[in-house]
């Protein structure tokens, strides 16, 4: 019975794809032309609704997707010798939500937390967040000689023009890399879709990479040791009636290696 219900849900999501959810696109360029983009007014307005709860971060609700991130942080912290606070590069970290969650869930650690976001996103970050001790926001990538203990990429690499370049940058600047909420599909090659998080583009629309699991893992194995993998059932896509569940990985960069 459970499998039948799941199939019905997938079928319904497939039917609704042109209006809300994910729909197939020819390529990244055409998808960008057909969407409002990550810095469009509708997207930024939707993001701004997340600011108010951060005025009382201690009351932020628990997110089950944090469980594996916390485990990955704990494992990575074991490899850090005498580094206090832990230096984190949070790529695509929005308003720094992970900073507040990790402070609460890992009280024995302190953090020097840098969020790398788009210039448009940084323009709507309120002053009370910019002035938070231990938290900063940037929209220019860090210099190649800047070092971080941990790079966190949660639901981000699929939304940039050059995802493998971004991942390579994170691996080059950090001792550990946590990739979470990334769509890995059974396709033989990477594909592109259009995502509409709200009905009829109410929350904007933007292109998204749907990675081939085979291609993605083959790339990673050349540049990093995959320490752990996990599923993220809370995030999924249905594209042309095919269900794709997101995954997470903890990576240890391989130094002096080229792809």
C-alpha positions as CSV (number, residue, x, y, z in Angstrom):
1,X,0.0,0.0,0.0
2,X,2.8,2.4,0.9
3,X,4.5,1.9,-2.5
4,X,1.2,2.6,-4.3
5,X,0.7,5.8,-2.4
6,X,4.3,6.9,-3.3
7,X,3.6,6.2,-7.0
8,X,0.4,8.2,-6.9
9,X,2.3,11.1,-5.2
10,X,5.0,11.0,-7.9
11,X,2.4,10.9,-10.6
12,X,0.6,14.0,-9.2
13,X,3.9,15.9,-8.8
14,X,4.7,15.0,-12.4
15,X,1.4,16.5,-13.6
16,X,2.0,19.7,-11.6
17,X,5.6,20.2,-12.7
18,X,4.8,23.0,-15.2
19,X,3.2,25.0,-12.4
20,X,5.1,24.0,-9.2
21,X,8.2,21.8,-8.7
22,X,10.6,20.7,-11.4
23,X,10.3,20.6,-15.2
24,X,12.9,19.4,-17.7
25,X,15.0,22.0,-19.6
26,X,17.1,21.7,-22.8
27,X,20.2,23.2,-21.2
28,X,21.4,25.7,-18.7
29,X,21.3,28.7,-21.0
30,X,17.8,28.1,-22.2
31,X,16.7,27.5,-18.6
32,X,18.1,30.8,-17.5
33,X,16.3,32.6,-20.2
34,X,13.0,31.1,-19.1
35,X,13.3,31.9,-15.4
36,X,13.4,34.9,-13.2
37,X,16.7,33.8,-11.6
38,X,18.0,33.6,-8.1
39,X,18.2,37.3,-7.7
40,X,14.8,38.1,-9.2
41,X,12.4,40.1,-7.1
42,X,10.0,37.2,-6.3
43,X,12.9,35.0,-5.1
44,X,14.4,37.7,-2.9
45,X,11.0,38.6,-1.5
46,X,10.4,35.0,-0.6
47,X,13.8,34.7,1.0
48,X,13.1,37.8,3.1
49,X,10.3,36.1,4.9
50,X,12.9,34.0,6.7
51,X,14.5,36.9,8.4
52,X,12.1,37.5,11.3
53,X,12.6,34.1,13.1
54,X,16.4,34.8,13.2
55,X,15.8,37.7,15.6
56,X,15.3,34.9,18.2
57,X,17.6,32.1,16.9
58,X,17.2,30.1,20.1
59,X,13.6,29.4,19.1
60,X,14.4,28.1,15.6
61,X,12.5,24.8,15.0
62,X,14.5,21.6,14.7
63,X,15.2,20.5,11.1
64,X,15.8,16.8,10.6
65,X,18.2,17.6,7.8
66,X,20.6,18.9,10.3
67,X,21.2,15.5,11.9
68,X,23.8,14.4,9.4
69,X,25.4,17.8,9.1
70,X,26.0,17.8,12.9
71,X,27.5,14.4,12.6
72,X,29.8,15.5,9.8
73,X,30.8,18.6,11.8
74,X,31.6,16.5,14.8
75,X,33.7,14.1,12.7
76,X,35.5,17.0,11.0
77,X,36.2,18.7,14.3
78,X,38.1,15.7,15.5
79,X,40.7,16.4,12.8
80,X,41.2,20.0,13.9
81,X,44.2,20.5,16.1
82,X,44.2,23.4,18.4
83,X,41.9,25.5,16.2
84,X,39.4,27.7,18.1
85,X,37.1,28.8,16.8
86,X,36.3,26.5,13.9
87,X,36.6,28.4,10.6
88,X,33.6,27.7,8.4
89,X,32.9,28.7,4.8
90,X,29.2,28.4,4.3
91,X,28.6,28.6,0.5
92,X,25.1,29.7,-0.3
93,X,24.4,29.9,3.4
94,X,21.6,32.5,3.0
95,X,21.1,34.3,6.3
96,X,23.4,32.1,8.3
97,X,20.8,29.7,9.6
98,X,23.3,26.9,9.9
99,X,25.5,29.1,12.1
100,X,22.7,29.5,14.7
101,X,21.7,25.9,14.5
102,X,25.3,24.6,14.9
103,X,26.0,26.9,17.8
104,X,23.0,25.5,19.6
105,X,23.6,21.8,18.7
106,X,27.4,21.9,19.3
107,X,27.8,24.1,22.3
108,X,31.3,22.9,23.1
109,X,32.6,24.5,19.9
110,X,32.8,28.1,18.7
111,X,32.8,29.2,15.1
112,X,34.3,31.9,12.9
113,X,31.5,31.6,10.2
114,X,31.7,33.1,6.7
115,X,28.6,33.0,4.5
116,X,29.3,33.3,0.8
117,X,26.2,34.5,-1.1
118,X,25.2,36.4,-4.2
119,X,25.4,40.1,-4.2
120,X,21.6,40.4,-4.5
121,X,21.1,38.2,-1.5
122,X,23.7,40.1,0.6
123,X,21.8,43.3,-0.2
124,X,18.8,42.1,1.8
125,X,20.7,40.9,4.9
126,X,19.6,43.1,7.9
127,X,22.0,44.9,10.1
128,X,21.3,42.7,13.2
129,X,22.7,39.7,11.3
130,X,25.7,41.6,9.9
131,X,26.6,42.6,13.4
132,X,26.3,39.1,14.9
133,X,29.6,38.1,16.6
134,X,31.3,35.3,14.8
135,X,29.2,35.7,11.6
136,X,30.1,37.6,8.4
137,X,28.7,37.8,4.9
138,X,30.6,38.1,1.6
139,X,29.7,38.0,-2.1
140,X,33.1,37.7,-3.5
141,X,34.8,34.3,-3.4
142,X,37.6,34.1,-0.8
143,X,41.2,34.3,-2.0
144,X,42.9,31.0,-2.9
145,X,45.2,31.4,0.1
146,X,42.4,31.8,2.6
147,X,42.0,28.6,4.6
148,X,38.9,27.1,6.3
149,X,38.5,24.1,8.5
150,X,35.1,23.2,7.0
151,X,33.3,24.2,3.9
152,X,29.5,23.7,3.9
153,X,27.5,23.5,0.7
154,X,23.9,22.8,1.5
155,X,21.5,22.9,-1.4
156,X,23.7,25.2,-3.4
157,X,26.0,23.6,-6.1
158,X,23.0,22.6,-8.2
159,X,22.0,26.2,-8.5
160,X,25.2,27.8,-9.9
161,X,26.4,28.0,-13.5
162,X,29.6,26.0,-12.9
163,X,29.0,23.6,-10.0
164,X,32.1,21.5,-10.4
165,X,34.3,24.7,-10.3
166,X,32.5,25.8,-7.1
167,X,33.1,22.4,-5.6
168,X,36.7,22.5,-6.6
169,X,37.1,25.9,-4.9
170,X,35.7,24.6,-1.7
171,X,37.9,21.5,-1.8
172,X,41.0,23.7,-2.4
173,X,40.2,26.1,0.5
174,X,39.1,23.7,3.2
175,X,40.2,20.6,5.2
176,X,36.7,19.0,5.1
177,X,33.8,19.7,2.8
178,X,30.2,18.9,3.6
179,X,27.8,18.7,0.6
180,X,24.2,18.3,1.6
181,X,20.8,18.3,-0.2
182,X,22.3,17.6,-3.7
183,X,20.1,15.8,-6.3
184,X,21.9,12.7,-7.6
185,X,19.9,10.9,-10.3
186,X,20.2,7.5,-12.1
187,X,20.7,9.3,-15.4
188,X,23.9,8.6,-17.3
189,X,24.7,12.3,-17.7
190,X,24.0,15.5,-15.9
191,X,20.7,17.3,-16.8
192,X,19.1,20.6,-16.3
193,X,15.6,21.5,-15.0
194,X,13.6,24.5,-14.0
195,X,12.5,24.8,-10.4
196,X,9.4,26.6,-9.3
197,X,9.2,26.5,-5.5
198,X,5.9,28.3,-5.4
199,X,2.7,28.0,-7.5
200,X,2.9,29.8,-10.8
201,X,6.3,31.4,-10.0
202,X,5.0,33.1,-6.9
203,X,8.3,32.4,-5.2
204,X,10.4,32.9,-8.4
205,X,11.9,30.3,-10.7
206,X,15.5,29.3,-11.5
207,X,17.6,26.7,-13.3
208,X,18.9,23.7,-11.4
209,X,21.4,21.0,-12.3
210,X,20.2,17.4,-11.8
211,X,23.5,15.5,-11.5
212,X,24.1,12.0,-12.7
213,X,25.1,10.0,-9.6
214,X,27.7,8.1,-11.7
215,X,29.3,11.3,-13.2
216,X,29.2,13.2,-9.9
217,X,30.8,10.4,-7.8
218,X,33.4,9.7,-10.5
219,X,34.4,13.3,-10.3
220,X,34.5,13.3,-6.5
221,X,36.7,10.2,-6.3
222,X,39.4,12.0,-8.3
223,X,39.6,15.0,-6.0
224,X,38.4,13.8,-2.6
225,X,38.0,10.8,-0.3
226,X,34.3,10.2,0.4
227,X,34.2,9.7,4.1
228,X,30.4,9.3,4.5
229,X,27.2,9.4,2.4
230,X,23.6,9.8,3.5
231,X,20.2,10.2,2.0
232,X,18.1,13.4,2.5
233,X,14.5,12.1,2.1
234,X,13.1,15.5,3.0
235,X,14.3,16.9,-0.3
236,X,13.4,15.4,-3.7
237,X,12.6,16.2,-7.2
238,X,10.2,14.6,-9.7
239,X,11.2,15.2,-13.3
240,X,9.2,13.6,-16.1
241,X,7.6,11.4,-13.4
242,X,11.0,10.1,-12.2
243,X,11.6,10.5,-8.4
244,X,15.1,11.8,-7.5
245,X,16.1,12.0,-3.8
246,X,18.7,14.3,-2.5
247,X,21.9,13.1,-0.9
248,X,24.7,14.3,1.4
249,X,28.4,13.6,1.5
250,X,31.4,14.3,3.8
251,X,34.6,14.8,1.8
252,X,38.2,14.9,2.6
253,X,40.1,16.7,-0.2
254,X,43.0,15.0,-2.0
255,X,45.9,17.4,-2.1
256,X,48.1,17.9,-5.1
257,X,45.6,16.2,-7.3
258,X,44.2,17.5,-10.6
259,X,41.1,16.5,-12.5
